[in-house]
């Protein structure tokens, strides 16, 4: 596996690959790799000739009081896992490579407010601007044909797709289903913050979201009551609920009676750990709607 830390090192390799007509795929990560990330690398292997994984804990997407300083950093085990997964190039930049003019006043990308102001964006103001600011920089530096993102961060996926379409990046965005632990808990680097009992109980979040999705499939259309019931259920399981919401899959807007393709999304706290998850819930059309 090749390794690049600077723009020059990265360019030397990717330019050669482009010159040889090889198709490249980028898997952007913040490191502390788990099976969810490795599934993206494996999918990238199937989709492209060369796989590039970036590891960069991006300060501009963390709000004040969030876990930037404590975010788990495990470069040695990440390197081993990437080699086993068949990654061709690890891009592991310093701040000065990603933000050459410093972190105080970088050129920023602003996420489309219609997609980004709700749910995660409401709870974490500025988060998606930070995500797009670094993803745009990664796209500009790596110039991949394809980039892969997990569906666990569903709103992030939509916000990135919109940036790609709106700014005209010629990059195909591939979404990959959430990889879960046996309990149903979505894989996440932040699961490391959970205590043993919290981790055992955290799979219940997925179980509740699936129940909501089943209710919707069975014809329930009173979203607000469905959301309230889910909140009560999650609270009774010991979670502190940030939001649990039924939304349109395509733009996360509130669904109308004719919307069939829906998503149930939630953010909860287990102790001090914030967990997010989502599931799809396709309604069957009901005559007269
Ligand atoms: O999903 C993540 O790990 C991050 O938000 C990303 C896309 C790597 C940008 O820092």
py3Dmol code that shows the C-alpha trace and the ligand (Angstrom):
import py3Dmol

protein = """\
ATOM      1  CA  UNK A   1       0.000   0.000   0.000  1.00  0.00           C
ATOM      2  CA  UNK A   2       1.290   3.435  -0.945  1.00  0.00           C
ATOM      3  CA  UNK A   3       1.123   6.232   1.608  1.00  0.00           C
ATOM      4  CA  UNK A   4       0.888   9.991   0.915  1.00  0.00           C
ATOM      5  CA  UNK A   5       0.932  12.832   3.432  1.00  0.00           C
ATOM      6  CA  UNK A   6       1.444  15.873   1.200  1.00  0.00           C
ATOM      7  CA  UNK A   7      -0.287  17.167  -1.919  1.00  0.00           C
ATOM      8  CA  UNK A   8       2.861  16.482  -3.937  1.00  0.00           C
ATOM      9  CA  UNK A   9       3.109  12.849  -2.818  1.00  0.00           C
ATOM     10  CA  UNK A  10      -0.590  12.334  -3.534  1.00  0.00           C
ATOM     11  CA  UNK A  11      -0.420  13.958  -6.975  1.00  0.00           C
ATOM     12  CA  UNK A  12       2.619  11.940  -8.024  1.00  0.00           C
ATOM     13  CA  UNK A  13       0.663   8.706  -7.563  1.00  0.00           C
ATOM     14  CA  UNK A  14      -2.846   9.706  -8.652  1.00  0.00           C
ATOM     15  CA  UNK A  15      -1.598  11.532 -11.757  1.00  0.00           C
ATOM     16  CA  UNK A  16       0.222   8.403 -12.866  1.00  0.00           C
ATOM     17  CA  UNK A  17      -2.893   6.276 -12.348  1.00  0.00           C
ATOM     18  CA  UNK A  18      -5.050   8.734 -14.280  1.00  0.00           C
ATOM     19  CA  UNK A  19      -2.435   8.745 -17.059  1.00  0.00           C
ATOM     20  CA  UNK A  20      -2.692   4.953 -17.236  1.00  0.00           C
ATOM     21  CA  UNK A  21      -6.472   5.266 -17.603  1.00  0.00           C
ATOM     22  CA  UNK A  22      -7.164   3.604 -14.231  1.00  0.00           C
ATOM     23  CA  UNK A  23     -10.449   4.300 -12.478  1.00  0.00           C
ATOM     24  CA  UNK A  24      -9.989   5.482  -8.880  1.00  0.00           C
ATOM     25  CA  UNK A  25     -12.299   5.292  -5.867  1.00  0.00           C
ATOM     26  CA  UNK A  26     -11.999   7.390  -2.708  1.00  0.00           C
ATOM     27  CA  UNK A  27     -13.170   6.269   0.735  1.00  0.00           C
ATOM     28  CA  UNK A  28     -13.007   9.336   3.001  1.00  0.00           C
ATOM     29  CA  UNK A  29     -12.716   8.478   6.723  1.00  0.00           C
ATOM     30  CA  UNK A  30     -11.668   9.962  10.025  1.00  0.00           C
ATOM     31  CA  UNK A  31      -9.790   6.784  10.933  1.00  0.00           C
ATOM     32  CA  UNK A  32     -10.370   4.385  13.842  1.00  0.00           C
ATOM     33  CA  UNK A  33     -11.491   2.003  11.156  1.00  0.00           C
ATOM     34  CA  UNK A  34     -14.126  -0.657  11.771  1.00  0.00           C
ATOM     35  CA  UNK A  35     -16.009  -3.165   9.625  1.00  0.00           C
ATOM     36  CA  UNK A  36     -18.242  -0.422   8.234  1.00  0.00           C
ATOM     37  CA  UNK A  37     -15.232   1.384   6.755  1.00  0.00           C
ATOM     38  CA  UNK A  38     -13.703  -1.865   5.510  1.00  0.00           C
ATOM     39  CA  UNK A  39     -16.956  -2.758   3.731  1.00  0.00           C
ATOM     40  CA  UNK A  40     -16.631   0.569   1.882  1.00  0.00           C
ATOM     41  CA  UNK A  41     -13.045  -0.266   0.893  1.00  0.00           C
ATOM     42  CA  UNK A  42     -14.130  -3.704  -0.330  1.00  0.00           C
ATOM     43  CA  UNK A  43     -16.983  -2.192  -2.332  1.00  0.00           C
ATOM     44  CA  UNK A  44     -14.528   0.347  -3.760  1.00  0.00           C
ATOM     45  CA  UNK A  45     -12.313  -2.551  -4.885  1.00  0.00           C
ATOM     46  CA  UNK A  46     -15.251  -3.938  -6.864  1.00  0.00           C
ATOM     47  CA  UNK A  47     -16.064  -0.553  -8.401  1.00  0.00           C
ATOM     48  CA  UNK A  48     -12.634   0.765  -9.360  1.00  0.00           C
ATOM     49  CA  UNK A  49      -9.084  -0.182 -10.397  1.00  0.00           C
ATOM     50  CA  UNK A  50      -7.399   1.673  -7.531  1.00  0.00           C
ATOM     51  CA  UNK A  51      -8.694   2.412  -4.019  1.00  0.00           C
ATOM     52  CA  UNK A  52      -7.615   5.457  -2.042  1.00  0.00           C
ATOM     53  CA  UNK A  53      -8.608   5.811   1.619  1.00  0.00           C
ATOM     54  CA  UNK A  54      -8.160   9.109   3.415  1.00  0.00           C
ATOM     55  CA  UNK A  55      -7.776   9.387   7.161  1.00  0.00           C
ATOM     56  CA  UNK A  56      -8.201  12.895   8.512  1.00  0.00           C
ATOM     57  CA  UNK A  57     -10.004  14.018  11.670  1.00  0.00           C
ATOM     58  CA  UNK A  58     -11.440  17.237  10.328  1.00  0.00           C
ATOM     59  CA  UNK A  59     -11.623  20.002  12.941  1.00  0.00           C
ATOM     60  CA  UNK A  60     -14.055  22.195  10.997  1.00  0.00           C
ATOM     61  CA  UNK A  61     -16.927  19.707  11.322  1.00  0.00           C
ATOM     62  CA  UNK A  62     -16.765  19.525  15.137  1.00  0.00           C
ATOM     63  CA  UNK A  63     -18.701  22.074  17.165  1.00  0.00           C
ATOM     64  CA  UNK A  64     -17.595  23.693  20.417  1.00  0.00           C
ATOM     65  CA  UNK A  65     -17.656  21.156  23.243  1.00  0.00           C
ATOM     66  CA  UNK A  66     -17.763  18.204  20.811  1.00  0.00           C
ATOM     67  CA  UNK A  67     -15.260  15.372  20.856  1.00  0.00           C
ATOM     68  CA  UNK A  68     -12.553  16.556  18.416  1.00  0.00           C
ATOM     69  CA  UNK A  69      -9.754  16.204  21.008  1.00  0.00           C
ATOM     70  CA  UNK A  70     -10.936  12.804  22.234  1.00  0.00           C
ATOM     71  CA  UNK A  71     -11.930  11.380  18.842  1.00  0.00           C
ATOM     72  CA  UNK A  72     -10.236   7.935  18.707  1.00  0.00           C
ATOM     73  CA  UNK A  73      -7.038   7.975  16.663  1.00  0.00           C
ATOM     74  CA  UNK A  74      -5.564   4.536  15.887  1.00  0.00           C
ATOM     75  CA  UNK A  75      -3.283   4.968  12.847  1.00  0.00           C
ATOM     76  CA  UNK A  76      -1.238   1.793  13.343  1.00  0.00           C
ATOM     77  CA  UNK A  77      -4.181  -0.597  13.415  1.00  0.00           C
ATOM     78  CA  UNK A  78      -5.858   1.421  10.610  1.00  0.00           C
ATOM     79  CA  UNK A  79      -2.840   0.827   8.346  1.00  0.00           C
ATOM     80  CA  UNK A  80      -2.917  -2.927   9.003  1.00  0.00           C
ATOM     81  CA  UNK A  81      -6.658  -3.162   8.336  1.00  0.00           C
ATOM     82  CA  UNK A  82      -6.386  -1.166   5.110  1.00  0.00           C
ATOM     83  CA  UNK A  83      -3.575  -3.379   3.838  1.00  0.00           C
ATOM     84  CA  UNK A  84      -5.677  -6.487   4.562  1.00  0.00           C
ATOM     85  CA  UNK A  85      -8.699  -4.928   2.830  1.00  0.00           C
ATOM     86  CA  UNK A  86      -6.717  -4.246  -0.349  1.00  0.00           C
ATOM     87  CA  UNK A  87      -6.449  -0.468  -0.206  1.00  0.00           C
ATOM     88  CA  UNK A  88      -3.869   0.823  -2.729  1.00  0.00           C
ATOM     89  CA  UNK A  89      -3.131   4.257  -1.288  1.00  0.00           C
ATOM     90  CA  UNK A  90      -3.568   5.778   2.157  1.00  0.00           C
ATOM     91  CA  UNK A  91      -3.814   9.573   2.124  1.00  0.00           C
ATOM     92  CA  UNK A  92      -3.110  10.750   5.671  1.00  0.00           C
ATOM     93  CA  UNK A  93      -2.641  14.519   5.533  1.00  0.00           C
ATOM     94  CA  UNK A  94      -1.632  17.023   8.231  1.00  0.00           C
ATOM     95  CA  UNK A  95      -3.802  20.096   8.868  1.00  0.00           C
ATOM     96  CA  UNK A  96      -1.356  22.177   6.776  1.00  0.00           C
ATOM     97  CA  UNK A  97      -2.040  19.933   3.759  1.00  0.00           C
ATOM     98  CA  UNK A  98      -5.819  20.129   4.060  1.00  0.00           C
ATOM     99  CA  UNK A  99      -5.970  23.781   5.199  1.00  0.00           C
ATOM    100  CA  UNK A 100      -2.810  25.489   3.864  1.00  0.00           C
ATOM    101  CA  UNK A 101      -4.072  28.946   4.937  1.00  0.00           C
ATOM    102  CA  UNK A 102      -4.862  27.730   8.451  1.00  0.00           C
ATOM    103  CA  UNK A 103      -7.990  26.645  10.252  1.00  0.00           C
ATOM    104  CA  UNK A 104      -9.152  30.101  11.330  1.00  0.00           C
ATOM    105  CA  UNK A 105     -10.291  31.528   7.996  1.00  0.00           C
ATOM    106  CA  UNK A 106     -10.500  28.751   5.434  1.00  0.00           C
ATOM    107  CA  UNK A 107     -12.579  29.031   2.284  1.00  0.00           C
ATOM    108  CA  UNK A 108     -15.735  27.185   3.283  1.00  0.00           C
ATOM    109  CA  UNK A 109     -18.438  25.321   1.421  1.00  0.00           C
ATOM    110  CA  UNK A 110     -21.922  26.018   2.758  1.00  0.00           C
ATOM    111  CA  UNK A 111     -24.304  23.075   2.737  1.00  0.00           C
ATOM    112  CA  UNK A 112     -27.700  23.669   1.099  1.00  0.00           C
ATOM    113  CA  UNK A 113     -29.904  24.871   3.988  1.00  0.00           C
ATOM    114  CA  UNK A 114     -32.978  22.998   2.736  1.00  0.00           C
ATOM    115  CA  UNK A 115     -31.149  19.720   3.381  1.00  0.00           C
ATOM    116  CA  UNK A 116     -28.775  20.700   6.144  1.00  0.00           C
ATOM    117  CA  UNK A 117     -30.769  22.881   8.543  1.00  0.00           C
ATOM    118  CA  UNK A 118     -32.822  20.033   9.983  1.00  0.00           C
ATOM    119  CA  UNK A 119     -32.093  16.956  12.181  1.00  0.00           C
ATOM    120  CA  UNK A 120     -28.280  16.675  12.552  1.00  0.00           C
ATOM    121  CA  UNK A 121     -27.813  20.177  11.174  1.00  0.00           C
ATOM    122  CA  UNK A 122     -30.211  21.601  13.741  1.00  0.00           C
ATOM    123  CA  UNK A 123     -28.511  19.813  16.623  1.00  0.00           C
ATOM    124  CA  UNK A 124     -24.986  20.444  15.328  1.00  0.00           C
ATOM    125  CA  UNK A 125     -25.006  23.878  13.658  1.00  0.00           C
ATOM    126  CA  UNK A 126     -22.239  24.273  11.083  1.00  0.00           C
ATOM    127  CA  UNK A 127     -21.450  20.539  11.085  1.00  0.00           C
ATOM    128  CA  UNK A 128     -22.368  19.928   7.450  1.00  0.00           C
ATOM    129  CA  UNK A 129     -20.542  23.063   6.287  1.00  0.00           C
ATOM    130  CA  UNK A 130     -17.423  21.563   7.896  1.00  0.00           C
ATOM    131  CA  UNK A 131     -18.066  18.169   6.296  1.00  0.00           C
ATOM    132  CA  UNK A 132     -18.507  19.685   2.829  1.00  0.00           C
ATOM    133  CA  UNK A 133     -15.519  21.972   3.300  1.00  0.00           C
ATOM    134  CA  UNK A 134     -13.245  18.983   3.851  1.00  0.00           C
ATOM    135  CA  UNK A 135     -14.949  16.631   1.378  1.00  0.00           C
ATOM    136  CA  UNK A 136     -14.650  19.254  -1.381  1.00  0.00           C
ATOM    137  CA  UNK A 137     -10.955  19.627  -0.556  1.00  0.00           C
ATOM    138  CA  UNK A 138     -10.482  15.848  -0.661  1.00  0.00           C
ATOM    139  CA  UNK A 139     -12.289  15.653  -3.997  1.00  0.00           C
ATOM    140  CA  UNK A 140     -10.137  18.478  -5.416  1.00  0.00           C
ATOM    141  CA  UNK A 141      -6.913  16.871  -4.214  1.00  0.00           C
ATOM    142  CA  UNK A 142      -7.646  13.236  -5.042  1.00  0.00           C
ATOM    143  CA  UNK A 143      -9.828  13.765  -8.159  1.00  0.00           C
ATOM    144  CA  UNK A 144     -11.477  10.332  -7.836  1.00  0.00           C
ATOM    145  CA  UNK A 145     -13.951   8.853 -10.308  1.00  0.00           C
ATOM    146  CA  UNK A 146     -16.048   7.455  -7.461  1.00  0.00           C
ATOM    147  CA  UNK A 147     -16.430   8.253  -3.759  1.00  0.00           C
ATOM    148  CA  UNK A 148     -18.103   5.950  -1.241  1.00  0.00           C
ATOM    149  CA  UNK A 149     -20.061   6.868   1.892  1.00  0.00           C
ATOM    150  CA  UNK A 150     -22.036   4.821   4.409  1.00  0.00           C
ATOM    151  CA  UNK A 151     -25.799   5.169   4.776  1.00  0.00           C
ATOM    152  CA  UNK A 152     -25.415   5.385   8.533  1.00  0.00           C
ATOM    153  CA  UNK A 153     -24.752   9.104   8.081  1.00  0.00           C
ATOM    154  CA  UNK A 154     -27.758   9.409   5.812  1.00  0.00           C
ATOM    155  CA  UNK A 155     -28.132  13.178   5.931  1.00  0.00           C
ATOM    156  CA  UNK A 156     -24.398  13.586   5.265  1.00  0.00           C
ATOM    157  CA  UNK A 157     -24.820  11.397   2.198  1.00  0.00           C
ATOM    158  CA  UNK A 158     -27.621  13.598   0.824  1.00  0.00           C
ATOM    159  CA  UNK A 159     -25.740  16.805   1.566  1.00  0.00           C
ATOM    160  CA  UNK A 160     -22.650  15.477  -0.239  1.00  0.00           C
ATOM    161  CA  UNK A 161     -24.691  14.282  -3.230  1.00  0.00           C
ATOM    162  CA  UNK A 162     -26.247  17.736  -3.495  1.00  0.00           C
ATOM    163  CA  UNK A 163     -22.826  19.406  -3.432  1.00  0.00           C
ATOM    164  CA  UNK A 164     -21.588  17.088  -6.162  1.00  0.00           C
ATOM    165  CA  UNK A 165     -24.634  17.774  -8.359  1.00  0.00           C
ATOM    166  CA  UNK A 166     -24.789  21.499  -7.629  1.00  0.00           C
ATOM    167  CA  UNK A 167     -21.078  22.250  -8.082  1.00  0.00           C
ATOM    168  CA  UNK A 168     -20.761  19.865 -11.025  1.00  0.00           C
ATOM    169  CA  UNK A 169     -18.147  17.469  -9.686  1.00  0.00           C
ATOM    170  CA  UNK A 170     -17.828  14.595 -12.131  1.00  0.00           C
ATOM    171  CA  UNK A 171     -17.684  12.102  -9.270  1.00  0.00           C
ATOM    172  CA  UNK A 172     -20.140   9.232  -8.792  1.00  0.00           C
ATOM    173  CA  UNK A 173     -21.262   8.934  -5.182  1.00  0.00           C
ATOM    174  CA  UNK A 174     -21.830   5.347  -4.072  1.00  0.00           C
ATOM    175  CA  UNK A 175     -23.897   4.749  -0.933  1.00  0.00           C
ATOM    176  CA  UNK A 176     -23.297   1.596   1.078  1.00  0.00           C
ATOM    177  CA  UNK A 177     -25.752   0.066   3.601  1.00  0.00           C
ATOM    178  CA  UNK A 178     -25.021   0.443   7.298  1.00  0.00           C
ATOM    179  CA  UNK A 179     -22.893  -2.336   8.762  1.00  0.00           C
ATOM    180  CA  UNK A 180     -24.146  -3.464  12.167  1.00  0.00           C
ATOM    181  CA  UNK A 181     -22.936  -5.339  15.202  1.00  0.00           C
ATOM    182  CA  UNK A 182     -24.812  -8.531  16.055  1.00  0.00           C
ATOM    183  CA  UNK A 183     -27.046  -6.563  18.431  1.00  0.00           C
ATOM    184  CA  UNK A 184     -28.111  -4.320  15.563  1.00  0.00           C
ATOM    185  CA  UNK A 185     -26.005  -1.375  16.751  1.00  0.00           C
ATOM    186  CA  UNK A 186     -24.694   0.546  13.741  1.00  0.00           C
ATOM    187  CA  UNK A 187     -20.889   0.398  13.560  1.00  0.00           C
ATOM    188  CA  UNK A 188     -19.343   3.712  14.547  1.00  0.00           C
ATOM    189  CA  UNK A 189     -16.053   4.902  15.968  1.00  0.00           C
ATOM    190  CA  UNK A 190     -18.045   6.603  18.713  1.00  0.00           C
ATOM    191  CA  UNK A 191     -19.289   3.195  19.951  1.00  0.00           C
ATOM    192  CA  UNK A 192     -15.891   3.016  21.679  1.00  0.00           C
ATOM    193  CA  UNK A 193     -17.185   5.591  24.155  1.00  0.00           C
ATOM    194  CA  UNK A 194     -19.956   3.238  25.337  1.00  0.00           C
ATOM    195  CA  UNK A 195     -19.590   1.333  28.595  1.00  0.00           C
ATOM    196  CA  UNK A 196     -20.144  -2.448  28.506  1.00  0.00           C
ATOM    197  CA  UNK A 197     -23.804  -2.257  29.622  1.00  0.00           C
ATOM    198  CA  UNK A 198     -24.522   0.735  27.378  1.00  0.00           C
ATOM    199  CA  UNK A 199     -23.101  -1.123  24.401  1.00  0.00           C
ATOM    200  CA  UNK A 200     -25.233  -4.183  25.106  1.00  0.00           C
ATOM    201  CA  UNK A 201     -28.376  -1.996  25.299  1.00  0.00           C
ATOM    202  CA  UNK A 202     -27.558   0.257  22.346  1.00  0.00           C
ATOM    203  CA  UNK A 203     -28.856  -2.253  19.779  1.00  0.00           C
ATOM    204  CA  UNK A 204     -32.372  -1.394  20.980  1.00  0.00           C
ATOM    205  CA  UNK A 205     -32.187   1.851  19.009  1.00  0.00           C
ATOM    206  CA  UNK A 206     -32.201  -0.129  15.754  1.00  0.00           C
ATOM    207  CA  UNK A 207     -34.994  -2.384  17.059  1.00  0.00           C
ATOM    208  CA  UNK A 208     -37.199   0.659  17.753  1.00  0.00           C
ATOM    209  CA  UNK A 209     -36.471   2.199  14.344  1.00  0.00           C
ATOM    210  CA  UNK A 210     -37.404  -1.100  12.687  1.00  0.00           C
ATOM    211  CA  UNK A 211     -40.659  -1.210  14.627  1.00  0.00           C
ATOM    212  CA  UNK A 212     -41.467   2.306  13.392  1.00  0.00           C
ATOM    213  CA  UNK A 213     -40.652   1.267   9.821  1.00  0.00           C
ATOM    214  CA  UNK A 214     -42.982  -1.751  10.200  1.00  0.00           C
ATOM    215  CA  UNK A 215     -45.835   0.480  11.427  1.00  0.00           C
ATOM    216  CA  UNK A 216     -45.351   2.709   8.398  1.00  0.00           C
ATOM    217  CA  UNK A 217     -45.278  -0.246   6.008  1.00  0.00           C
ATOM    218  CA  UNK A 218     -48.492  -1.465   7.627  1.00  0.00           C
ATOM    219  CA  UNK A 219     -50.203   1.769   6.666  1.00  0.00           C
ATOM    220  CA  UNK A 220     -49.768   4.171   9.603  1.00  0.00           C
ATOM    221  CA  UNK A 221     -49.687   7.734   8.307  1.00  0.00           C
ATOM    222  CA  UNK A 222     -50.038   9.739  11.520  1.00  0.00           C
ATOM    223  CA  UNK A 223     -46.316  10.584  11.566  1.00  0.00           C
ATOM    224  CA  UNK A 224     -46.358  12.830  14.548  1.00  0.00           C
ATOM    225  CA  UNK A 225     -48.006  10.203  16.732  1.00  0.00           C
ATOM    226  CA  UNK A 226     -45.644   7.560  15.351  1.00  0.00           C
ATOM    227  CA  UNK A 227     -42.698   9.811  16.248  1.00  0.00           C
ATOM    228  CA  UNK A 228     -44.077  10.513  19.738  1.00  0.00           C
ATOM    229  CA  UNK A 229     -44.578   6.784  20.391  1.00  0.00           C
ATOM    230  CA  UNK A 230     -41.033   6.023  19.245  1.00  0.00           C
ATOM    231  CA  UNK A 231     -39.649   8.761  21.501  1.00  0.00           C
ATOM    232  CA  UNK A 232     -41.548   7.342  24.497  1.00  0.00           C
ATOM    233  CA  UNK A 233     -40.268   3.847  23.719  1.00  0.00           C
ATOM    234  CA  UNK A 234     -36.658   5.042  23.391  1.00  0.00           C
ATOM    235  CA  UNK A 235     -36.911   7.014  26.642  1.00  0.00           C
ATOM    236  CA  UNK A 236     -38.331   3.983  28.437  1.00  0.00           C
ATOM    237  CA  UNK A 237     -35.233   2.078  27.277  1.00  0.00           C
ATOM    238  CA  UNK A 238     -33.024   4.689  28.959  1.00  0.00           C
ATOM    239  CA  UNK A 239     -31.967   6.785  25.959  1.00  0.00           C
ATOM    240  CA  UNK A 240     -32.080  10.584  26.010  1.00  0.00           C
ATOM    241  CA  UNK A 241     -33.683  11.398  22.678  1.00  0.00           C
ATOM    242  CA  UNK A 242     -32.392  14.259  20.540  1.00  0.00           C
ATOM    243  CA  UNK A 243     -34.772  13.529  17.655  1.00  0.00           C
ATOM    244  CA  UNK A 244     -36.668  10.693  16.081  1.00  0.00           C
ATOM    245  CA  UNK A 245     -38.306  11.648  12.827  1.00  0.00           C
ATOM    246  CA  UNK A 246     -40.099  10.176   9.823  1.00  0.00           C
ATOM    247  CA  UNK A 247     -38.951  11.977   6.678  1.00  0.00           C
ATOM    248  CA  UNK A 248     -38.970  11.725   2.882  1.00  0.00           C
ATOM    249  CA  UNK A 249     -35.913   9.767   1.751  1.00  0.00           C
ATOM    250  CA  UNK A 250     -35.093  12.065  -1.145  1.00  0.00           C
ATOM    251  CA  UNK A 251     -34.759  15.355   0.757  1.00  0.00           C
ATOM    252  CA  UNK A 252     -35.609  14.663   4.422  1.00  0.00           C
ATOM    253  CA  UNK A 253     -38.639  16.936   4.218  1.00  0.00           C
ATOM    254  CA  UNK A 254     -41.773  16.111   6.238  1.00  0.00           C
ATOM    255  CA  UNK A 255     -43.753  13.507   4.277  1.00  0.00           C
ATOM    256  CA  UNK A 256     -47.117  14.219   2.759  1.00  0.00           C
ATOM    257  CA  UNK A 257     -49.826  11.581   2.251  1.00  0.00           C
ATOM    258  CA  UNK A 258     -48.560  10.763  -1.258  1.00  0.00           C
ATOM    259  CA  UNK A 259     -44.938  10.192  -0.238  1.00  0.00           C
ATOM    260  CA  UNK A 260     -44.091   6.500  -0.286  1.00  0.00           C
ATOM    261  CA  UNK A 261     -40.309   6.398   0.055  1.00  0.00           C
ATOM    262  CA  UNK A 262     -39.590   7.308   3.678  1.00  0.00           C
ATOM    263  CA  UNK A 263     -36.766   7.150   6.181  1.00  0.00           C
ATOM    264  CA  UNK A 264     -36.879   6.954   9.950  1.00  0.00           C
ATOM    265  CA  UNK A 265     -33.947   8.794  11.503  1.00  0.00           C
ATOM    266  CA  UNK A 266     -32.906   9.218  15.111  1.00  0.00           C
ATOM    267  CA  UNK A 267     -30.208  10.628  17.334  1.00  0.00           C
ATOM    268  CA  UNK A 268     -30.104   9.581  20.978  1.00  0.00           C
ATOM    269  CA  UNK A 269     -27.711   9.721  23.880  1.00  0.00           C
ATOM    270  CA  UNK A 270     -26.687   6.601  25.741  1.00  0.00           C
ATOM    271  CA  UNK A 271     -24.989   8.117  28.776  1.00  0.00           C
ATOM    272  CA  UNK A 272     -22.749  10.773  27.214  1.00  0.00           C
ATOM    273  CA  UNK A 273     -22.432   9.018  23.841  1.00  0.00           C
ATOM    274  CA  UNK A 274     -24.441  10.366  20.926  1.00  0.00           C
ATOM    275  CA  UNK A 275     -25.691   7.624  18.594  1.00  0.00           C
ATOM    276  CA  UNK A 276     -27.340   8.168  15.229  1.00  0.00           C
ATOM    277  CA  UNK A 277     -29.095   5.632  13.052  1.00  0.00           C
ATOM    278  CA  UNK A 278     -31.735   5.387  10.328  1.00  0.00           C
ATOM    279  CA  UNK A 279     -33.754   2.801   8.429  1.00  0.00           C
ATOM    280  CA  UNK A 280     -35.768   2.868   5.223  1.00  0.00           C
ATOM    281  CA  UNK A 281     -39.555   2.477   5.320  1.00  0.00           C
ATOM    282  CA  UNK A 282     -41.235   2.208   1.960  1.00  0.00           C
ATOM    283  CA  UNK A 283     -44.973   2.660   2.235  1.00  0.00           C
ATOM    284  CA  UNK A 284     -47.353   0.827   0.043  1.00  0.00           C
ATOM    285  CA  UNK A 285     -49.570   3.302  -1.853  1.00  0.00           C
ATOM    286  CA  UNK A 286     -53.023   3.525  -0.313  1.00  0.00           C
ATOM    287  CA  UNK A 287     -55.876   4.084  -2.754  1.00  0.00           C
ATOM    288  CA  UNK A 288     -57.402   7.542  -2.522  1.00  0.00           C
ATOM    289  CA  UNK A 289     -54.104   9.117  -1.284  1.00  0.00           C
TER     290      UNK A 289
END
"""
ligand_1 = """\
10
LIG
O -18.191 10.403 7.749
C -17.049 10.781 8.098
O -16.226 10.023 8.631
C -16.654 12.229 7.883
O -17.744 13.077 8.063
C -15.991 12.466 6.513
C -16.957 12.192 5.381
C -14.768 11.573 6.369
C -15.537 13.923 6.405
O -14.636 14.266 7.399
"""
view = py3Dmol.view(width=600, height=400)
view.addModel(protein, "pdb")
view.setStyle({"model": 0}, {"cartoon": {"style": "trace"}})
view.addModel(ligand_1, "xyz")
view.setStyle({"model": 1}, {"stick": {}})
view.zoomTo()
view.show()
